[in-house]
């Protein structure tokens, strides 16, 4: 199982890409599919207010929040 170690954000601060511990990079749609399939550790998919699929870290994990990960 892979883990996200860094993120890329757009000009509005939304995460657009996810860098994994093996060096590969996924766009948002790929990451949603990977989380849904159980391939990414520590993340979950939820529907945001606009009804779109979004990703967030599973609550209760120490020192692991997507918003606090370094950018690449």
N, CA, C and O of each residue as an XYZ file, in Angstrom:
288
protein
N       0.851     -1.169      0.000
C       0.000      0.000      0.000
C       0.901      1.238      0.000
O       1.899      1.292      0.719
N       0.542      2.209     -0.800
C       1.337      3.431     -0.937
C       0.830      4.520     -0.002
O      -0.283      4.454      0.519
N       1.676      5.517      0.194
C       1.334      6.645      1.060
C       1.718      7.941      0.342
O       2.760      8.013     -0.310
N       0.870      8.958      0.468
C       1.149     10.272     -0.115
C       2.173     10.978      0.774
O       2.011     11.051      1.992
N       3.239     11.501      0.138
C       4.290     12.180      0.905
C       4.407     13.662      0.574
O       5.065     14.405      1.302
N       3.771     14.108     -0.526
C       3.814     15.518     -0.921
C       2.625     15.807     -1.836
O       2.043     14.894     -2.421
N       2.276     17.077     -1.952
C       1.129     17.469     -2.776
C       1.500     18.665     -3.649
O       2.455     19.387     -3.362
N       0.735     18.861     -4.710
C       0.848     20.060     -5.555
C      -0.504     20.755     -5.484
O      -1.551     20.116     -5.586
N      -0.467     22.082     -5.307
C      -1.706     22.851     -5.186
C      -1.837     23.842     -6.337
O      -0.839     24.283     -6.908
N      -3.082     24.186     -6.670
C      -3.309     25.202     -7.685
C      -3.261     26.587     -7.041
O      -2.980     26.712     -5.849
N      -3.530     27.603     -7.816
C      -3.426     28.982     -7.330
C      -4.444     29.308     -6.239
O      -4.287     30.288     -5.511
N      -5.487     28.484     -6.128
C      -6.508     28.698     -5.101
C      -6.275     27.833     -3.865
O      -7.082     27.840     -2.935
N      -5.164     27.083     -3.859
C      -4.835     26.260     -2.703
C      -5.435     24.870     -2.700
O      -5.294     24.140     -1.719
N      -6.103     24.487     -3.783
C      -6.680     23.138     -3.882
C      -5.608     22.152     -4.324
O      -4.797     22.447     -5.201
N      -5.618     20.988     -3.709
C      -4.642     19.959     -4.080
C      -5.037     19.371     -5.429
O      -6.172     18.935     -5.624
N      -4.080     19.366     -6.362
C      -4.342     18.854     -7.707
C      -3.590     17.563     -8.002
O      -4.040     16.752     -8.811
N      -2.436     17.369     -7.342
C      -1.609     16.185     -7.599
C      -1.044     15.662     -6.278
O      -0.871     16.402     -5.310
N      -0.768     14.370     -6.280
C      -0.302     13.680     -5.079
C       0.955     12.893     -5.420
O       0.950     12.091     -6.354
N       2.031     13.113     -4.672
C       3.271     12.370     -4.883
C       3.328     11.245     -3.854
O       3.145     11.468     -2.657
N       3.587     10.032     -4.342
C       3.595      8.862     -3.475
C       5.000      8.518     -3.013
O       5.988      9.027     -3.542
N       5.071      7.644     -2.017
C       6.365      7.269     -1.439
C       7.251      6.501     -2.413
O       8.446      6.350     -2.160
N       6.697      6.015     -3.517
C       7.521      5.343     -4.528
C       7.980      6.301     -5.628
O       8.621      5.883     -6.592
N       7.647      7.597     -5.481
C       8.064      8.606     -6.439
C       7.055      8.893     -7.541
O       7.209      9.868     -8.277
N       6.033      8.066     -7.668
C       5.036      8.303     -8.712
C       4.107      9.445     -8.303
O       3.997      9.790     -7.126
N       3.439     10.024     -9.308
C       2.537     11.149     -9.084
C       1.176     10.800     -9.660
O       1.078     10.259    -10.762
N       0.122     11.112     -8.907
C      -1.258     10.886     -9.353
C      -1.989     12.216     -9.392
O      -1.785     13.078     -8.536
N      -2.849     12.373    -10.404
C      -3.718     13.546    -10.402
C      -4.896     13.249     -9.461
O      -4.991     12.159     -8.898
N      -5.770     14.213     -9.305
C      -6.870     14.066     -8.343
C      -7.760     12.863     -8.645
O      -8.067     12.078     -7.748
N      -8.170     12.715     -9.893
C      -9.064     11.609    -10.250
C      -8.408     10.248    -10.019
O      -9.050      9.318     -9.532
N      -7.140     10.140    -10.368
C      -6.417      8.887    -10.136
C      -6.326      8.589     -8.647
O      -6.483      7.442     -8.227
N      -6.072      9.622     -7.852
C      -5.968      9.433     -6.409
C      -7.304      9.029     -5.799
O      -7.341      8.176     -4.912
N      -8.396      9.624     -6.255
C      -9.731      9.238     -5.765
C      -9.964      7.761     -6.039
O     -10.423      7.028     -5.162
N      -9.651      7.323     -7.250
C      -9.830      5.911     -7.598
C      -8.945      5.008     -6.751
O      -9.382      3.940     -6.324
N      -7.706      5.422     -6.501
C      -6.782      4.621     -5.702
C      -7.240      4.524     -4.250
O      -7.154      3.457     -3.643
N      -7.725      5.627     -3.692
C      -8.226      5.598     -2.314
C      -9.445      4.687     -2.233
O      -9.555      3.879     -1.311
N     -10.357      4.811     -3.185
C     -11.557      3.984     -3.208
C     -11.205      2.503     -3.304
O     -11.873      1.661     -2.705
N     -10.159      2.190     -4.057
C      -9.722      0.799     -4.222
C      -8.881      0.307     -3.045
O      -8.489     -0.860     -3.017
N      -8.596      1.179     -2.070
C      -7.818      0.782     -0.915
C      -6.327      0.716     -1.165
O      -5.606      0.017     -0.452
N      -5.850      1.445     -2.184
C      -4.438      1.395     -2.555
C      -3.591      2.476     -1.887
O      -2.363      2.401     -1.923
N      -4.227      3.480     -1.276
C      -3.489      4.558     -0.612
C      -3.809      4.545      0.875
O      -4.973      4.567      1.278
N      -2.784      4.510      1.658
C      -2.891      4.406      3.110
C      -3.223      5.749      3.759
O      -2.691      6.788      3.366
N      -4.102      5.717      4.750
C      -4.368      6.885      5.578
C      -5.297      7.928      4.992
O      -5.402      9.027      5.538
N      -5.979      7.614      3.886
C      -6.851      8.578      3.232
C      -8.258      8.021      3.067
O      -8.469      6.808      3.081
N      -9.211      8.929      2.912
C     -10.587      8.534      2.631
C     -11.199      9.503      1.626
O     -10.765     10.648      1.506
N     -12.210      9.029      0.910
C     -12.927      9.845     -0.070
C     -14.237     10.292      0.563
O     -14.907      9.516      1.244
N     -14.593     11.548      0.332
C     -15.875     12.076      0.790
C     -16.415     13.020     -0.272
O     -15.677     13.459     -1.153
N     -17.711     13.333     -0.186
C     -18.294     14.296     -1.120
C     -18.273     15.670     -0.480
O     -18.747     15.856      0.640
N     -17.715     16.638     -1.211
C     -17.675     18.009     -0.701
C     -19.029     18.687     -0.903
O     -19.969     18.068     -1.400
N     -19.123     19.945     -0.520
C     -20.400     20.672     -0.600
C     -20.936     20.778     -2.019
O     -22.144     20.890     -2.228
N     -20.037     20.741     -2.988
C     -20.444     20.826     -4.396
C     -20.857     19.461     -4.941
O     -21.252     19.354     -6.102
N     -20.770     18.413     -4.109
C     -21.152     17.079     -4.543
C     -20.056     16.346     -5.286
O     -20.307     15.306     -5.894
N     -18.828     16.881     -5.245
C     -17.705     16.250     -5.935
C     -16.909     15.391     -4.952
O     -16.896     15.653     -3.749
N     -16.252     14.373     -5.479
C     -15.400     13.540     -4.639
C     -14.140     14.297     -4.250
O     -13.471     14.887     -5.099
N     -13.824     14.276     -2.975
C     -12.614     14.890     -2.445
C     -11.896     13.877     -1.573
O     -12.458     12.845     -1.207
N     -10.652     14.180     -1.247
C      -9.827     13.276     -0.442
C      -9.390     14.007      0.814
O      -9.052     15.189      0.772
N      -9.400     13.298      1.924
C      -8.848     13.843      3.165
C      -8.171     12.725      3.929
O      -8.420     11.544      3.687
N      -7.316     13.113      4.853
C      -6.649     12.113      5.674
C      -7.658     11.573      6.696
O      -8.570     12.279      7.126
N      -7.471     10.331      7.064
C      -8.334      9.709      8.066
C      -8.067     10.399      9.395
O      -6.914     10.598      9.776
N      -9.106     10.754     10.083
C      -8.957     11.471     11.354
C      -8.285     10.603     12.402
O      -8.399      9.377     12.400
N      -7.585     11.275     13.291
C      -6.943     10.581     14.394
C      -5.511     10.149     14.136
O      -4.871      9.563     15.009
N      -5.002     10.432     12.944
C      -3.614     10.087     12.641
C      -2.711     11.238     13.066
O      -2.926     12.384     12.672
N      -1.727     10.936     13.850
C      -0.804     11.981     14.271
C       0.132     12.351     13.130
O       0.642     11.484     12.420
N       0.348     13.647     12.965
C       1.325     14.171     12.012
C       1.081     13.737     10.567
O       2.029     13.601      9.794
N      -0.189     13.518     10.195
C      -0.476     13.184      8.806
C      -1.751     13.876      8.361
O      -2.857     13.377      8.566
N      -1.571     15.020      7.754
C      -2.675     15.783      7.198
C      -2.246     16.245      5.813
O      -1.152     16.785      5.651
N      -3.092     16.039      4.816
C      -2.727     16.421      3.455
C      -2.336     17.894      3.375
O      -1.409     18.251      2.647
N      -3.024     18.738      4.106
C      -2.742     20.175      4.034
C      -1.388     20.544      4.629
O      -0.856     21.612      4.327
N      -0.828     19.689      5.460
C       0.471     19.998      6.062
C       1.646     19.302      5.372
O       2.795     19.488      5.773
N       1.369     18.506      4.346
C       2.447     17.854      3.621
C       3.211     18.870      2.770
O       2.641     19.878      2.352
N       4.488     18.614      2.512
C       5.269     19.544      1.674
C       4.732     19.561      0.242
O       4.105     18.606     -0.217
N       4.992     20.663     -0.443
C       4.608     20.762     -1.860
C       5.792     20.354     -2.724
O       6.950     20.476     -2.325
N       5.469     19.864     -3.920
C       6.520     19.488     -4.868
C       6.289     20.180     -6.188
O       7.066     19.997     -7.126
